[in-house]
Amino acid sequence: MSVDHRLCWSTPYVRKKLIERSLSERAVFAYFLAITTFDWLQFSLIAATPSPKVEPWMLANAWATFGVTIAGVVYLFGRNRGGTRFMSRYFPLSVTVGWKCVVFLYALNWLIDACFADYGQTVVGWLSTACAGVVNIFMFWRIGYHLSTVARVSANSNIAA
């Protein structure tokens, strides 16, 4: 069985497939599995990283990420116009938008570390925390844009049918 690479890289392509309702349950499950794996790896890495002391910026990052995630998912549910096919839309769009934000954030953190290392770990930590918050908010906004488009077009096609 071949895999269409556009399902991983192209948000417009995934959005089109969602509007056409031609994305299989198998594909949606693959997106769900990708998100579950990413979350598990992310939280396992945090828990497994030895640290003698939890810095204030680390706590701020953890709680801000938690708050933005909860608020972001509620926002996305609203942008989807309620519960109609929310999960089957949310998982594919969050993977195709989210991986790009993760790559950008890793590059940004590398840049912050390269430019501000002389100012100490606390400055680097707070800058990374602030940037992670902004990128996370942007990611939810962008997913919301695509969810809203899919919901609007799907609703219009249902009315026309």
N, C-alpha and C positions, 0 to 999 in steps of 0.2 A: 504494500500500500504506500503510495507516495504522499508526501506532505507538502502542502502549498506554503512556501516560505512567507508569502504575503500575510498569512494569518499571524505571523510573529512580528513582522516589521511594519506593516502598512495599516495605520489606523483608518484612513479613508476606505481601504478595501474591507476591513472588518466591519466598519460602519455600514457599508453597502450590503454586506452579507447579512447583517442584523436586520436591516430594513427589508430585505428580500425574504427574511426568515429562512435562509438556506444554510445556517450554521447548525451542524448536527449536535446532538446531546453529547456525543463523544468529544467533539471539539470543545464544547463548553466545559466538560469535565476536565479536559487537559488544561484549560485556563485556570480552573479552580485548583487543580493539583499544583500548577506553577506558583500560584499565590500562596497556597498552604506551605509549599516547600520553601519559598522565599522567606515567609514570616518565621517558619521554624528555624531556618538557618540564621536569620537576623537575631532572633531572641536567644538562640543557643550560643551564638558567638558572643553576645553581650554577657550571658550568664557564665560562659566558660573562660572569659578573659580575666586573668588574675589582676586584681587591682587592690593595693593595700588600703586605699581610701577612695570613697566616692566623692568626687568633686561637686560643688554646687552646680556647675554648668552641665554635668552629666545628669543630675536629677532634673534640672530644667529641661534638658533635651528629652528625657524619657517622658515626663509629664506633658510637655508641649506636644510631642508626637502622639501620645495617647489622646489628648484633647482634640487635636486637629483631625485625627483619624475618626473619632466618634462623630464630631461635628461634620466632617467631610462626607461620611457615609449617609448621614441624615440629609445633608444638602443634596447628595446625588439621588437619593430616593425621591426627593421633591422635584429635581430636574427631570426625572423619569416620568413625572406626572403620576406618581403613586406606584403601586406594586405590580403593574402589568409587565410581565416578563423582565422584572428588574434584575434578578440573578443572572439570567441568560444574557443580558446586555452588560451588566456590571463587570463580570469576570473577564470577558474578552477585551473590553475597552480598558479596564484597569491594567491588564498585562501590556497591551500594545502602547499605551501612554506611559505607564509606570516604569517600564524598563528604561525608557529614554531619560526619564527624570533621575533614576538611580545612577545611570552612567554619567549624566551631567553633574550630579551631586558628588560622585567620587572624583571627577576631574576638578570640580570646584574646591573640594577639600584638599586635594593635592596642591592646588594653587595657593590656597590659604596657608597651608603648612610651609610651602616654599617661600612665600612672601613675608610671613609674620612669625616664623620660627624664632627669630632673635628677640621677640617680645615675650616669649615664654608660653608654656603650655596652657595657662589660664586664658590668655588672649586668644590663642588659636582655638581653644575649646569653646569659648563664647561666640567667636565669629562663626565657627562651624555649626554651632547650635542655631544661631540666627539664620544662617543660610539654609540649613535643613528645614527650618520652619517655613521660610519663604518658598522653597522648592516644593515642599509638601502641600502647601496651600495652592500653589500654581497647578500642581498635578491634579488635585481634586477639582479645581475650576475647569481645567482642560477636559477631564473626563466628563464633567457636567455638561460642558458644551456639546460633546458628542452624544451623550445620553439624551439631551434635550432635542437634538436634531433627529435622532432615531425615533424618539417618542412622537415628535410632531409629524414626521413623514408617515410613520405607521398609523397614527390616528387619522391623518388625512386620507390615506389609502383605504382605511376601514370605512370611512364615511362615503368615499366614492364607490365602494364595492356594493 
